[in-house]
């Protein structure tokens, strides 16, 4: 092959590679160029679902493309996350989800089909604070008296939670283990299911959201929060009571499939920051008594990683693997 011909072929190859790079960059720069799908692993009408719908509306405004919520429920929130893992890594399918399917389920479910490395935690969008709560008729006025009673009467107290290995269940299990007491757990399908029994006093305690406490007139004995809540300044944190540290895995955010190009991830992360700071999103979060708290990629991933270690050890210790 002549020298001139070889040089021509090389030039064509370089030009093709250059155009490919330019085309790929242009495709990322125009993201999004079609509607986005927001996967919600909880049922329609749930508090988190309502937040996801407002988030999707605001996200569409920020990105200039419609964002549609698609509820994919079941299997302890893993069906929705699996859909994101199976999607093309192009940023058009985003999970708005609690961290449960990433921090809890890979430790609990054998052959789950994905691991934590399969997704990118893009940003935290909410922090749902849970409490150890009692009905107003309860003789317990503080958590110290609960611990003292439980220590003297092993297995006599009963508390409700939202199912085996759920965030509230693991939170309570850590508290009782830290305190060195035995308390009987009664699993329910959801918070609304045990609310009636808790209000009536059939249950001694429940692991309840701020929303349930405020709407049902319950008494919080301690909050699983880094600091006291402005709306409940008299309620101490578990750390203040000497019952920490605990991994309260009741927060969540946005997740993309691993392998999504960096410019797209960065665009979604920045849009997420804007949406969480918006009045509309903050308003719906306040109505649900949930904190609209933003964390960027690094801080969100670091929080999940720290909780992942604690949760994995706890699930194994409690024998909750399937």
Helices and strands as residue ranges (DSSP letters): H 3-29, E 36-40, H 47-63, E 67-71, H 78-86, E 93-98, H 100-103, H 105-108, G 116-118, E 119-127, E 130-134, H 143-152, E 158-161, H 167-179, E 184-187, H 191-200, E 205-209, H 210-216, E 219-223, E 251-257, H 262-276, H 279-287, H 297-318
